[in-house]
Amino acid sequence: MRAPDHPVQAKGDVLLAVENVSLGFGGVKALTDVSFDIRKSEIRAIIGPNGAGKTSMLNCINGFYYPTEGRITFKGVKRPKMRPYVAARGGIARTFQNVALFKSMSTLDNIMAGRSIKMHASFFWQLLRHGPAMKEEVEHRRFVEEIIDFLEIQHIRKVPVGRLPYGLQKRVELGRALAMEPELLLLDEPMAGMNLEEKEDMSRFILEVNQQYGTTIALIEHDMGVVMDLSDRVVVLEYGRKIADGTPAEVKSDRRVIDAYLGVAH
Amino acid sequence: MLYREAGQFKTNYVADSAIFPLREDRIGLGLIVLAAYALAFLGNSFLLQAVMIPFLVFSLAAIGLNILTGYTGLLSLGTGAFMGVGAYACYKLMTAFPGVNVIVWIFVSGFFSAAVGALFGLPSLRIKGFYLAVATLAAQFFLQWCFIRIPWLVNYNVSGALDAPLRTLFGIPIMGPNATPQTRYLLVLTIVILLTWLASNLVHGRIGRMWIAIRDMDLAAELMGIRPLQTKLLAFAVSSYYCGVAGALLVFLWYGGAEYDVFNINQSFFILFMVIIGGLGSLIGSFFGAALIFILPIVLGIVLPAALSPFGLSVGADVIEHLRFMIVGALIIFFLIVEPHGLARLWQIGKQKLLVWPFPY
């Protein structure tokens, strides 16, 4: 885990800025006037009690939802209304709260599928499975094998992911997201339902991804210990509003955050 | 000891990502292909004409539907109509340009049904499952209406039927009344092997992974940058291409002539059953499904009277017919209960067991 004297100041330039974003479904307001930014190469945590709007926030960021008000700027450009695959091609990858793997495919094929947007061999060569298509297949296989080594899942390379235990599925899902070589990686509760050992492994992978590849990470997590150890900055949501934003130490001592989590004494 | 992966080491990614990584599988496949070609010279014309040619044609159509329904998860009931588009396109092309070899036109006619299939695939972006099935049902009825009502499609032929004109390859008749079952079988076999090989390449590469991704979890696929509409339309186009070629083969190399009625909704269901029983998302399953649904009733029709006669039971042809339906129906239910993922999965499990035989694991 990270040394306590690690600099916890915001790093780099703003990669993604959320400005006054509101999101409503009919009468229900999922998000109200939320603003924060995510800087390059940082680990940014989004926390809050259940139903606070954390996943809705991620859905806005990767294009599932379009904010009813406010705007999201990615790499300095205001995001238009778009389909999620456009956001993906722009460099935003994501994992899901409930694992969303391609169950019938092997670990290898799942991660290879994450490379789809990087592969360009023409339909003709794909039909023949020869020449450029095969060359490309091998090239990307090499990259995928690096991810497999990195996540220590060599032994399940050819196992259909539907048969894997939950902890490993989460790891494969992280691998699939990494295969996209994203600039911004959104992790929706990467450690939900894991035991201590699995959590430690996952934390290690997240830190290594961040440090080795410089990938910017935004993560939602309920385990406060993990959040405080991993993240550079934390934004706290409650009932769709932002109630705190800052370093883990600042957030931890914030009165409103304590009230939100522990309840207010009457 | 004949079927082992021990000692077969892969030292590069090309070898490791081979479609048949096991040497024994490759040898087995080679033998099957060889036997299929040998059958052209050993089998009698009943076997070739009434069993093997239709079996191959239906297998090809089943591969087409499997690409759409099995690999991409889009349910279609328009298979019959897409086969019809291929047949009618082939007819128009070969009568308009008789100078060009008909084999070229068989392959080209698939593109027409691919275009039509992609057009009717457009609703798939918004709707899934049964709703999409109903949308493709519209294609089935609309296209069949076209086959009946547009006499231009049959060159204003008064009978309204398609007929196979005489066509030759190197002076040998390959189509029309003079073509022997043997030459037609060889032609169909070669086309089916070629197209199966191409399909197998396609589903094992990037495009196949994109199709399966859409089937297994379309939202996650979209978040990985896979464009849902393009991927689904490609599946519709490729699937319809296969169905179209199968339709052309069906009319011109098997029946030798047919009316619009061949491409009705029953044909669509017939192919769909083959795909479901054979195994969704499996090319070999398409062959198994076609064998079970098409060949098994024929075999029963021959075997049943022979099996019943020693007991002094001389039964009429109508009873045999009923028995055939009952046995095939019971077998379909049996297989679906034993293995809902189809015969292809049984085959897979059998091979896994054989790998470690005589040990249980």
Interface residues (C-beta under 8 A of the other chain):
Chain A: N62 R83 P84 Y85 A87 A88 R89 A93 R94 F96 A100 L101 F102 K103 S104 M105 D109 M112 A113 G114 S116 I117 M119 A121 F123 Q126 L127 L128 R129 A133 M134 E136 E137 V138 R141 R142 R176 M180
Chain B: N12 Y13 V14 D16 S17 I19 L198 N201 L202 H204 G205 R206 I207 R209 M210 I212 A213 D216 M217 L219 A220 A221 E222 L223 M224 G225 I226 R227 P228 G281
